[in-house]
Amino acid sequence: MNFRRFNLIGSLQWRLVTIFILLTFVLMISAGISLNYFVENFYYDTFKAGIENGFEYWGIDSNANPKKEEILEYLTANNKANAMSLFSINNFRSFTVIDMKTNEILYTDERMPYRETLGQDIQSSRNYLAVLAGKAGDQGKLIRIGDKVFFDYARRIGNSDYVLYFRYDREEWAGAMRAFNKIIRLSFVIAVILSMIFGYALSKTITVPIVNLMHKARKMASGDFDQVVEVKSDDEIGKLTRTFNFMAKELKNTLNQISREKSKIETILNFMTDGVIAFDVNGAVIHINPAAKRILKIDEFSLDFNDFSKKYDLGVSIEEIKYLEKYSTKEVITDIGEKFVRICFALFTDKENNAEGIIVVLHDITEEQKLENMRKEFVANVSHELRTPLTSIKSYSETLLDGALEDRETAEKFLGVINSEADRMTRLVKDLLQLSRLDNKQMKWNMQEFSFEDLVKSCVEKVRFSSNEKKQILECFTIGEISNIVGDKDRIEQVILNILTNAIKYTPVEGKITVYIGKMYGDVYVKVADSGIGIPKEDLDRVFERFYRTDKARSREMGGTGLGLAIAKEIVEAHNGKISVSSELGKGTEVTVKLPVCN
């Protein structure tokens, strides 16, 4: 037996054995007491019956009134054998005749013990007193006199004034009782041994399945949920085993479901773009996802909530969120390095709505902020670009209305300015409308196959007059065989003309502009290189922004709206192409457009 598993005192098995033993003990004790009581009553009833039979054979009934002399003659020396025969008088049984009026002892059998105190003993006997009171003399069974125990019995002789008092020494049947009790004790020992054997065997049928369940439960506790206990009965143990198997199955399914949900949540947290940090109710960090580390630009996070709030100047504390704003959220916008971050705080609770921790969500709004700034800048630029020509038109119009119309030369000059500013506004509105259609995917494309080489050369010829006016050298070279492309020919022409026009504008007199047409892998390209003023390095990343000019005053004087390259970029990307710019200040600029060829 493995005493590590079974403690003799504490195990269920030995508790059951103990119960069996105690039950056997109780039953044997009860049986012994009952049998002793039965034997005692049997002997007393036999003693009493013998006396009653003696009176019956004597012929003394309740109405007889024998005289003292008759009684003594019948029971004493003259007829002692007769008395002994009637009332079964022997060495253990004795009798006394007593006068109930005077309590005088008339005769005592020579076998009567304790003769010295006989009178007092009789007068204190419950049975004798009962006879004096007119009742049956069997009110009490056992009496103790000295060191001996007796049965006693009293009976009035007929209707006379005399009482026949009997004593029965317990020693006559005490030996039989001792032998009987010895048998009971032996039976008790045998019963205890048998109860231990049968109790142990029976308890095994109960405890072994329970022990198996315990071992399986320990394995489940260690993470092994593939545990099945064999069902060997249909009793309560069998039902318990089936319940355990069902519980193990359901627990496994539940844990698998929890594991799947956990994996799903972890995947979401790890791959979501928003940062998430979880703190417990005391402010200690529970979890932080990669996005949060990326936004905060850290590898490890060891701050508690209040330190985190202080470091990034959030102006909140864990106490505020826990107690002042319970069940609500709080939002803060701050800058972390070069990033703008919207930080939201939310309390999470248990089933009883007790606070368990805080979830912090970090949303990178840098691009949104940039777009908002660009929107504001765009609105400001549009307002400025419209206000400038409108101001000019209004000024010149008022001057004309004030009398300048009378001067034909001045009037023509002013009207020319008004017309030029109106054309400038028209170009601006046209470009804005085109950008709006591109942004809202409302541009109608006339897709067709055409020769890219022919289109580029046609554009070069269209701007040659402008380049000749500035005495610029405009050259065009074709490298290799150029494939056709599919696209909106007019829009691609608009892009190329915009690039060529910008090159002519920003290239000084007698400068040089070179156009290259070629094919690389699956793309055709056109590269426009000039010897113009160039673009500062810090401005290269912004040349495709709307209304962005490196030299705003000069660009405006040249009639530009600042939208040309932005429109060009949108058109090229709509054709799955790329546009790029490289430049060096004072040395010139190169603009390259790549477009996919026909398949």
NUPA-893511 format. One record per residue (C-alpha): x, y, z. Coordinates in steps of 0.001 Angstrom, whole numbers, plus 500000, padded with zeros to 6 digits. Example, Ala and Ser with C-alpha at 12.3 -4.5 7.8 and 13.67 -1.06 7.14 Angstrom:
2
512300495500507800/513670498940507140/
END
This chain:
599
500000500000500000/501213503435499167/501001505455502384/501750508631500475/498371508241498884/496539506677501803/496767508082505245/495324505602507721/493504508361509507/492668510726506703/491881508447503756/488302507760502720/489066504028502537/490057503731506175/487286506029507258/484847503575505703/486603500660507460/486401502584510737/482702503179510166/482194499454509601/484066498652512823/482103501260514798/478828499958513425/479827496427514369/480813497645517836/477527499451518312/475558496460517068/477449494016519290/477129496255522356/473438496726521645/473028493014521165/474944492266524394/472891494733526420/469667493461524879/470545489830525478/471619490514529075/468361492327529656/466461489478528047/468238486833530140/467728488865533325/464012489221532542/463810485540531675/465239484465535023/463069486928536929/459956485930535051/460816482284535734/461326483111539427/458044485012539562/456145482318537694/457427479676540064/456103481639543032/452711482243541411/452478478579540519/453339477694544109/450428479780545408/448171478160542829/449147474655543912/448873475705547585/445346476720546869/445621480222548253/443674482724546162/443038486430546736/439930485750548833/441438483183551179/442130484206554756/444375481603556350/445409482001559948/448958482477561105/449144478994562589/447983477439559315/450552479352557310/453431478522559609/452406474897559849/452313474631556086/455590476367555402/457783475515558387/459434472515559760/456453470208559576/456097470624555842/459376472233554785/459814469864551917/456395470804550687/457262474542550769/460546474004549036/458789472021546383/456003474574545875/458230477649545525/461401475982544180/463318476839547309/467014475953547068/470433477226548106/469874480391546027/466197480947546800/464793481766550260/461536483026551784/460286484918554816/456847485240556392/456147488689557830/453162490324559527/452277493337557390/450605495144560331/453403494833562798/456264494104560363/457109491194562678/459058488417561009/457148485197561749/459446482847559969/462632483011557915/464130480294555848/467516479252557191/469024480045553790/468004483652553980/471246485791553755/471950488800555899/469514487720558643/470835490414561006/469384493217558947/466519491256557438/463750493298558977/465176496625557860/465938495278554408/462403493978553925/460809497193555138/462888499170552594/462066496808549721/460003498417546980/458148495184546354/457180494759550056/456073498398550239/454021497889547078/452177494973548729/451464497135551780/449983499658549381/447762496989547834/449764496544544670/451673493668543114/455022492981544712/457072493089541509/457809496810541302/461576496460541412/463719493602540192/467274493914541460/468320494956544948/471788495145546450/472416493994550016/476006494101551149/478147492770548349/475390490692546760/472657491356544227/469200489703544477/465863489455542822/463104489919545417/459366489356545253/456535489925547753/453075488355547747/450199488736550229/448925485399551365/445265485481550245/443345488159552116/445273487681555334/447592490121557129/450666488101556201/453144488539553380/455381485930551841/458701487587550885/461150485836548513/464782486415547580/466661484989544575/470470485169544620/471846486402541332/474817484087541592/472692481210540312/472460482695536849/475472485101536931/477754482275535793/475551481645532838/475622485361532097/479424485445532292/479678482544529881/477157484195527639/479073487520527717/482288485666526956/480640484307523849/479452487817522990/483003489216523389/484427486492521196/481728487140518653/482556490823518842/486238490177518061/485302487938515164/482766490495513929/485357493289514108/487870491243512135/485258490311509563/484035493933509366/487626495080508751/488049492541505967/484684493160504333/484876496900505017/488284497111503373/487096495089500386/483927497150500038/485759500436500511/488143499484497721/485212499323495329/484445502952496280/487900504440496724/489697502884493740/487477504676491168/487810507867493207/491604507489493264/491580506985489495/489502510121489140/491988511949491373/494955510878489197/493110511906486038/492181515230487618/495842515884488492/496842515211484889/494097517588483735/495390520200486165/498836519855484560/497347520571481118/496563517094479738/492844517190478921/492761513909476979/491759511978480092/489006509349480025/488065507166482996/486556503746482320/482975503428483588/482611500134485461/479221500513487150/475854502225486961/475832503404490561/476733506839491905/480442506184491273/479644505311487665/477561508470487319/480417510470488847/482832508915486344/480550509769483411/480209513301484725/484000513565485017/484473512355481424/481853514822480216/483498517609482228/486922516743480778/485514516815477238/483686520092477760/486683521622479527/488943520623476650/486520522122474125/486185525277476203/489935525689476609/490451525052472888/487887527732472153/489560530088474635/492938529292473055/491574530058469598/490061533305470801/493296534189472582/495305533440469460/492871535500467420/493112538427469833/496924538167469952/497069538140466151/494793541173465990/496834542991468628/500157542109466989/499154543148463486/496858546080464127/498212549492463258/497036551079466487/499150550649469595/497572548962472621/498907548982476178/497085547224479024/497687548169482670/496335546416485736/494373548195488453/497617549129490222/499126550659487077/501576547848486212/501838546994482507/500132543732481481/500580543763477721/501967545977474984/501679545208471262/504372545824468616/502490548812467166/502684550604470525/506437549963470744/506819551235467195/504848554408467892/506732555034471148/510055554028469467/511026551650472285/512095548016472526/510987547370476100/508278548993478218/508815549088481982/506834552159483068/503740552066485234/500702554067484213/501475557229486149/505112557290484961/503894556728481408/501491559663481770/504226561927483172/506794560976480521/504506561802477626/502766564713479396/499282563180479154/497885564930482217/495991561894483560/496458559547486499/495217556067487222/493173557390490144/491397559857487891/490367557188485434/489467554639488143/487360556883490351/486491560155488653/485680558891485215/484590555344485896/482942553534482987/483936556284480560/486833557013478251/489317559839478095/491163561082475015/494400563037474717/496266564220471591/500011564668471983/503192564637469931/505740561869470413/508901562722468553/507848563627465022/504522561834465356/501120563085466380/499324560474468500/495742560306469718/495720558409473030/492472556981474381/492056555566477899/489316553137478829/488626551250482053/487859547526481865/485944545807484684/484908542370485963/481370540966486130/480639543008489245/481826546215487514/484886546432489705/487888548044488035/490482545521486830/492710547702484687/493082550320481966/493411549916478218/495437552602476445/495038552867472665/497603554857470665/496469555971467227/499082557514464943/497382560538463394/500551561969461837/499267561472458294/495855562780459238/497509565816460750/499623566286457638/496539565974455456/494726568442457661/497658570850457397/497769570303453638/494045570940453453/494415574174455362/497385575147453208/495474574182450059/492483576297451042/494806579193451868/496634578800448532/493401578611446543/492119581675448344/495379583486447669/495574582401444037/492015583555443389/492261586718445412/495368587969443596/493876588035440057/490543589217441396/492273592110443125/494069592994439909/490880592776437863/488987594894440368/491759597522440558/492124597886436811/488346597836436318/487856600642438855/490629602647437195/488908602272433834/485571603249435287/487174606325436867/488042607745433419/490912605709432071/488681604578429199/489202607974427622/492889607118427168/492805604430424485/496398603272425059/495928603002428818/492555601343428387/493976598694426052/496848598047428448/494488597681431428/492089595461429476/495017593253428497/495943592805432177/492315592057433045/492180589454430275/495455587881431403/494289587629435015/490977586169433855/492879583529431849/494965582787434936/491819582278437013/490366580064434273/493483577861434271/493382577648438065/489718576656438165/490267574172435336/493178572545437211/491216572450440452/488277570775438740/490574568223437145/492212567432440515/488783567096442101/487691564592439456/490932562655439929/490523562588443707/486924561445443490/487587558862440770/485250560760438434/487737561254435581/486547559750432304/489415557976430583/489564557400426836/491777554343426861/493357553380423524/496564551970422123/498974554466420613/502646555066419853/504379556531422881/507382557609420815/505236559534418348/503343561266421171/506533562443422902/508044563736419664/504793565564418873/504915567285422269/508540568290421701/507592569965418465/504681571794420113/507000573501422623/509910574073420253/508699577570419423/508774578554423111/512276577133423527/513483578926420380/512229582227421790/514624581730424754/517363580536422361/517412577171424168/518756573941422686/515906571366422619/516961567865421575/515102564536421477/516724561074421335/515168557623420977/516995554686422587/516077551335421081/512692550166419845/509756551723421647/506590549666422194/503062551038422064/501123551715425280/497439551745426252/496116554841427925/494339558151427606/496425559836424916/495256563355425725/496048563001429411/499510561518428774/500144564400426368/499088566823429124/501694565283431467/504536565462428926/503662569012427873/503573570092431542/507068568648432132/508458570225428919/506844573558429704/508329573586433227/511762572742431791/511552575673429356/510267578025432099/513002577256434600/515879576957432112/517649580239431425/518223581754427981/520561579694425789/520146576770428143/519791573160427075/516875570702427308/517327567059426330/514511564524425920/515206560774426014/512690558124424906/513470554523425807/512345551138427055/513415549338430215/512093545866431050/508293546103430733/508102549904430793/508613552742428332/509953555973429688/510541559594428797/513270561580430602/513394565377430357/516749566807431513/517393570576431625/520216572871432641/517923575141434608/517984576581438084/517418573243439805/515509572430442978/516900572558446521/517415569140448050/515019569830450932/512243570660448442/512500567558446234/510042565515448358/507413568249448058/507463569078444357/504317567002443751/502351568720446522/499539570982445398/500430574664445152/504000573945446181/506602576178444476/510288576475445225/510160580117444198/506546581186444561/506938584757443341/508844583739440230/506467580886439469/503446583118439760/505042585670437425/505528582845434892/501829582009434991/501993578735436909/499284577568439281/501431575175441276/499121572271440358/500759570970437196/503059568342438736/500343567269441214/497974566644438289/500732564902436341/501433562545439248/497732561637439574/497423560909435820/500604558797435698/499616556730438742/496130556225437284/497941554524434317/499923552310436757/503038554323436007/505635556264438049/506950559812437912/510158560888439653/512333563989439940/516049564360440554/517743567721440718/520731569673441916/520484573339442720/522068575498439989/522801572528437707/519448571428436386/516590568950436853/515621565538435459/511982564384435360/511271560746434399/507916559187433540/507552555384433278/504481553675431803/503732549981431233/503759548710427637/500973546754425937/500853543001426724/
END
